[in-house]
Every structure is written in C-alpha cells, then in structure tokens.
Amino acid sequence: MEPGVDSIVNTVLSKVGSGDIILMHNNAPDTPEALKTIIPELKKKGFQIVPLSDLVYKDNYYIESYSGRQVSNDN
C-alpha cells in the first residue's frame, strides 16, 4: 500500500498524542519524504524524537505478547 506523502503526513500529525510511538515502515517509498515534514512539525508541537529503547522498561518488567503492554513483574 502506497498512500502517498501527504496522506502519511496528515495521518500521523492528526492522530499523534502524548506518549505515542509512531511506526514508520522503512521500506515504504514515501516514508523518507514524509519524515522531512513530520519530524519538524512534531518538534514544533513539543514532541521529542527518541529511540524506542529509551521508552522500554528494562528492569523488572515483561511485555505481554497479546497486547504489547509493559507489565511490572511485581503485579
């Protein structure tokens, strides 16, 4: 599926919220061009671009296979 640059940009910017992780497929032909708009716009809105590894709890947590949620081993 190749929705086009404008569609990708509009979809991401209209749906993104605090704490969201945006998945961009690196083999999609329009991704690099869309990111040229998306990243500056997100930064203007106060979002930070960080590696996924910064968002994943590393100690005393596991990830549920069915939901992808991080859950404390203490629960």
Chimera marker file (.cmm) of the C-alpha trace (Angstrom):
<marker_set name="trace">
<marker id="1" x="0.000" y="0.000" z="0.000" r="1" g="1" b="0" radius="0.5"/>
<marker id="2" x="1.427" y="3.353" z="-1.009" r="1" g="1" b="0" radius="0.5"/>
<marker id="3" x="-0.860" y="6.109" z="0.311" r="1" g="1" b="0" radius="0.5"/>
<marker id="4" x="1.454" y="8.974" z="-0.690" r="1" g="1" b="0" radius="0.5"/>
<marker id="5" x="3.434" y="11.557" z="1.243" r="1" g="1" b="0" radius="0.5"/>
<marker id="6" x="0.524" y="13.892" z="2.031" r="1" g="1" b="0" radius="0.5"/>
<marker id="7" x="-1.619" y="11.056" z="3.342" r="1" g="1" b="0" radius="0.5"/>
<marker id="8" x="1.165" y="9.775" z="5.610" r="1" g="1" b="0" radius="0.5"/>
<marker id="9" x="1.886" y="13.256" z="6.964" r="1" g="1" b="0" radius="0.5"/>
<marker id="10" x="-1.786" y="14.035" z="7.571" r="1" g="1" b="0" radius="0.5"/>
<marker id="11" x="-2.473" y="10.686" z="9.234" r="1" g="1" b="0" radius="0.5"/>
<marker id="12" x="0.467" y="10.946" z="11.630" r="1" g="1" b="0" radius="0.5"/>
<marker id="13" x="0.013" y="14.602" z="12.548" r="1" g="1" b="0" radius="0.5"/>
<marker id="14" x="-3.761" y="14.294" z="13.049" r="1" g="1" b="0" radius="0.5"/>
<marker id="15" x="-3.555" y="11.232" z="15.306" r="1" g="1" b="0" radius="0.5"/>
<marker id="16" x="-0.363" y="11.626" z="17.338" r="1" g="1" b="0" radius="0.5"/>
<marker id="17" x="-0.676" y="12.156" z="21.064" r="1" g="1" b="0" radius="0.5"/>
<marker id="18" x="1.477" y="12.250" z="24.156" r="1" g="1" b="0" radius="0.5"/>
<marker id="19" x="3.341" y="9.001" z="24.701" r="1" g="1" b="0" radius="0.5"/>
<marker id="20" x="2.577" y="7.620" z="21.265" r="1" g="1" b="0" radius="0.5"/>
<marker id="21" x="5.063" y="5.514" z="19.354" r="1" g="1" b="0" radius="0.5"/>
<marker id="22" x="4.936" y="6.134" z="15.622" r="1" g="1" b="0" radius="0.5"/>
<marker id="23" x="5.829" y="3.141" z="13.481" r="1" g="1" b="0" radius="0.5"/>
<marker id="24" x="7.178" y="4.050" z="10.057" r="1" g="1" b="0" radius="0.5"/>
<marker id="25" x="7.982" y="1.251" z="7.615" r="1" g="1" b="0" radius="0.5"/>
<marker id="26" x="11.470" y="1.843" z="6.285" r="1" g="1" b="0" radius="0.5"/>
<marker id="27" x="10.796" y="0.006" z="3.043" r="1" g="1" b="0" radius="0.5"/>
<marker id="28" x="7.854" y="2.220" z="2.051" r="1" g="1" b="0" radius="0.5"/>
<marker id="29" x="8.881" y="4.538" z="-0.788" r="1" g="1" b="0" radius="0.5"/>
<marker id="30" x="7.212" y="7.667" z="0.638" r="1" g="1" b="0" radius="0.5"/>
<marker id="31" x="8.493" y="7.343" z="4.221" r="1" g="1" b="0" radius="0.5"/>
<marker id="32" x="11.715" y="9.391" z="3.843" r="1" g="1" b="0" radius="0.5"/>
<marker id="33" x="9.893" y="12.287" z="2.189" r="1" g="1" b="0" radius="0.5"/>
<marker id="34" x="7.067" y="12.203" z="4.744" r="1" g="1" b="0" radius="0.5"/>
<marker id="35" x="9.542" y="12.286" z="7.631" r="1" g="1" b="0" radius="0.5"/>
<marker id="36" x="11.017" y="15.525" z="6.266" r="1" g="1" b="0" radius="0.5"/>
<marker id="37" x="7.707" y="17.160" z="7.211" r="1" g="1" b="0" radius="0.5"/>
<marker id="38" x="6.623" y="15.035" z="10.162" r="1" g="1" b="0" radius="0.5"/>
<marker id="39" x="9.736" y="15.401" z="12.332" r="1" g="1" b="0" radius="0.5"/>
<marker id="40" x="9.947" y="19.220" z="12.244" r="1" g="1" b="0" radius="0.5"/>
<marker id="41" x="6.192" y="19.506" z="12.844" r="1" g="1" b="0" radius="0.5"/>
<marker id="42" x="6.314" y="17.190" z="15.842" r="1" g="1" b="0" radius="0.5"/>
<marker id="43" x="9.254" y="19.110" z="17.299" r="1" g="1" b="0" radius="0.5"/>
<marker id="44" x="7.350" y="22.395" z="16.833" r="1" g="1" b="0" radius="0.5"/>
<marker id="45" x="4.490" y="20.875" z="18.836" r="1" g="1" b="0" radius="0.5"/>
<marker id="46" x="6.882" y="19.978" z="21.656" r="1" g="1" b="0" radius="0.5"/>
<marker id="47" x="7.331" y="16.283" z="20.937" r="1" g="1" b="0" radius="0.5"/>
<marker id="48" x="10.718" y="14.639" z="21.374" r="1" g="1" b="0" radius="0.5"/>
<marker id="49" x="12.166" y="12.102" z="18.983" r="1" g="1" b="0" radius="0.5"/>
<marker id="50" x="13.829" y="9.316" z="20.990" r="1" g="1" b="0" radius="0.5"/>
<marker id="51" x="14.964" y="5.757" z="20.288" r="1" g="1" b="0" radius="0.5"/>
<marker id="52" x="12.440" y="3.074" z="21.159" r="1" g="1" b="0" radius="0.5"/>
<marker id="53" x="14.976" y="1.633" z="23.593" r="1" g="1" b="0" radius="0.5"/>
<marker id="54" x="14.546" y="4.779" z="25.730" r="1" g="1" b="0" radius="0.5"/>
<marker id="55" x="10.843" y="4.011" z="26.154" r="1" g="1" b="0" radius="0.5"/>
<marker id="56" x="11.058" y="0.355" z="27.128" r="1" g="1" b="0" radius="0.5"/>
<marker id="57" x="11.406" y="-0.514" z="30.786" r="1" g="1" b="0" radius="0.5"/>
<marker id="58" x="14.383" y="-2.786" z="31.200" r="1" g="1" b="0" radius="0.5"/>
<marker id="59" x="14.318" y="-3.937" z="34.820" r="1" g="1" b="0" radius="0.5"/>
<marker id="60" x="11.597" y="-5.964" z="36.489" r="1" g="1" b="0" radius="0.5"/>
<marker id="61" x="9.142" y="-5.752" z="33.538" r="1" g="1" b="0" radius="0.5"/>
<marker id="62" x="7.964" y="-8.034" z="30.780" r="1" g="1" b="0" radius="0.5"/>
<marker id="63" x="5.991" y="-7.360" z="27.617" r="1" g="1" b="0" radius="0.5"/>
<marker id="64" x="2.643" y="-9.105" z="27.178" r="1" g="1" b="0" radius="0.5"/>
<marker id="65" x="2.648" y="-10.945" z="23.868" r="1" g="1" b="0" radius="0.5"/>
<marker id="66" x="-1.054" y="-10.357" z="23.174" r="1" g="1" b="0" radius="0.5"/>
<marker id="67" x="-1.205" y="-6.624" z="23.939" r="1" g="1" b="0" radius="0.5"/>
<marker id="68" x="2.376" y="-5.377" z="23.666" r="1" g="1" b="0" radius="0.5"/>
<marker id="69" x="1.986" y="-3.681" z="27.065" r="1" g="1" b="0" radius="0.5"/>
<marker id="70" x="4.832" y="-3.487" z="29.562" r="1" g="1" b="0" radius="0.5"/>
<marker id="71" x="3.865" y="-5.059" z="32.879" r="1" g="1" b="0" radius="0.5"/>
<marker id="72" x="5.730" y="-4.992" z="36.155" r="1" g="1" b="0" radius="0.5"/>
<marker id="73" x="6.887" y="-8.340" z="37.488" r="1" g="1" b="0" radius="0.5"/>
<marker id="74" x="5.662" y="-7.088" z="40.888" r="1" g="1" b="0" radius="0.5"/>
<marker id="75" x="1.996" y="-7.436" z="39.848" r="1" g="1" b="0" radius="0.5"/>
<link id1="1" id2="2" r="1" g="1" b="0" radius="0.2"/>
<link id1="2" id2="3" r="1" g="1" b="0" radius="0.2"/>
<link id1="3" id2="4" r="1" g="1" b="0" radius="0.2"/>
<link id1="4" id2="5" r="1" g="1" b="0" radius="0.2"/>
<link id1="5" id2="6" r="1" g="1" b="0" radius="0.2"/>
<link id1="6" id2="7" r="1" g="1" b="0" radius="0.2"/>
<link id1="7" id2="8" r="1" g="1" b="0" radius="0.2"/>
<link id1="8" id2="9" r="1" g="1" b="0" radius="0.2"/>
<link id1="9" id2="10" r="1" g="1" b="0" radius="0.2"/>
<link id1="10" id2="11" r="1" g="1" b="0" radius="0.2"/>
<link id1="11" id2="12" r="1" g="1" b="0" radius="0.2"/>
<link id1="12" id2="13" r="1" g="1" b="0" radius="0.2"/>
<link id1="13" id2="14" r="1" g="1" b="0" radius="0.2"/>
<link id1="14" id2="15" r="1" g="1" b="0" radius="0.2"/>
<link id1="15" id2="16" r="1" g="1" b="0" radius="0.2"/>
<link id1="16" id2="17" r="1" g="1" b="0" radius="0.2"/>
<link id1="17" id2="18" r="1" g="1" b="0" radius="0.2"/>
<link id1="18" id2="19" r="1" g="1" b="0" radius="0.2"/>
<link id1="19" id2="20" r="1" g="1" b="0" radius="0.2"/>
<link id1="20" id2="21" r="1" g="1" b="0" radius="0.2"/>
<link id1="21" id2="22" r="1" g="1" b="0" radius="0.2"/>
<link id1="22" id2="23" r="1" g="1" b="0" radius="0.2"/>
<link id1="23" id2="24" r="1" g="1" b="0" radius="0.2"/>
<link id1="24" id2="25" r="1" g="1" b="0" radius="0.2"/>
<link id1="25" id2="26" r="1" g="1" b="0" radius="0.2"/>
<link id1="26" id2="27" r="1" g="1" b="0" radius="0.2"/>
<link id1="27" id2="28" r="1" g="1" b="0" radius="0.2"/>
<link id1="28" id2="29" r="1" g="1" b="0" radius="0.2"/>
<link id1="29" id2="30" r="1" g="1" b="0" radius="0.2"/>
<link id1="30" id2="31" r="1" g="1" b="0" radius="0.2"/>
<link id1="31" id2="32" r="1" g="1" b="0" radius="0.2"/>
<link id1="32" id2="33" r="1" g="1" b="0" radius="0.2"/>
<link id1="33" id2="34" r="1" g="1" b="0" radius="0.2"/>
<link id1="34" id2="35" r="1" g="1" b="0" radius="0.2"/>
<link id1="35" id2="36" r="1" g="1" b="0" radius="0.2"/>
<link id1="36" id2="37" r="1" g="1" b="0" radius="0.2"/>
<link id1="37" id2="38" r="1" g="1" b="0" radius="0.2"/>
<link id1="38" id2="39" r="1" g="1" b="0" radius="0.2"/>
<link id1="39" id2="40" r="1" g="1" b="0" radius="0.2"/>
<link id1="40" id2="41" r="1" g="1" b="0" radius="0.2"/>
<link id1="41" id2="42" r="1" g="1" b="0" radius="0.2"/>
<link id1="42" id2="43" r="1" g="1" b="0" radius="0.2"/>
<link id1="43" id2="44" r="1" g="1" b="0" radius="0.2"/>
<link id1="44" id2="45" r="1" g="1" b="0" radius="0.2"/>
<link id1="45" id2="46" r="1" g="1" b="0" radius="0.2"/>
<link id1="46" id2="47" r="1" g="1" b="0" radius="0.2"/>
<link id1="47" id2="48" r="1" g="1" b="0" radius="0.2"/>
<link id1="48" id2="49" r="1" g="1" b="0" radius="0.2"/>
<link id1="49" id2="50" r="1" g="1" b="0" radius="0.2"/>
<link id1="50" id2="51" r="1" g="1" b="0" radius="0.2"/>
<link id1="51" id2="52" r="1" g="1" b="0" radius="0.2"/>
<link id1="52" id2="53" r="1" g="1" b="0" radius="0.2"/>
<link id1="53" id2="54" r="1" g="1" b="0" radius="0.2"/>
<link id1="54" id2="55" r="1" g="1" b="0" radius="0.2"/>
<link id1="55" id2="56" r="1" g="1" b="0" radius="0.2"/>
<link id1="56" id2="57" r="1" g="1" b="0" radius="0.2"/>
<link id1="57" id2="58" r="1" g="1" b="0" radius="0.2"/>
<link id1="58" id2="59" r="1" g="1" b="0" radius="0.2"/>
<link id1="59" id2="60" r="1" g="1" b="0" radius="0.2"/>
<link id1="60" id2="61" r="1" g="1" b="0" radius="0.2"/>
<link id1="61" id2="62" r="1" g="1" b="0" radius="0.2"/>
<link id1="62" id2="63" r="1" g="1" b="0" radius="0.2"/>
<link id1="63" id2="64" r="1" g="1" b="0" radius="0.2"/>
<link id1="64" id2="65" r="1" g="1" b="0" radius="0.2"/>
<link id1="65" id2="66" r="1" g="1" b="0" radius="0.2"/>
<link id1="66" id2="67" r="1" g="1" b="0" radius="0.2"/>
<link id1="67" id2="68" r="1" g="1" b="0" radius="0.2"/>
<link id1="68" id2="69" r="1" g="1" b="0" radius="0.2"/>
<link id1="69" id2="70" r="1" g="1" b="0" radius="0.2"/>
<link id1="70" id2="71" r="1" g="1" b="0" radius="0.2"/>
<link id1="71" id2="72" r="1" g="1" b="0" radius="0.2"/>
<link id1="72" id2="73" r="1" g="1" b="0" radius="0.2"/>
<link id1="73" id2="74" r="1" g="1" b="0" radius="0.2"/>
<link id1="74" id2="75" r="1" g="1" b="0" radius="0.2"/>
</marker_set>
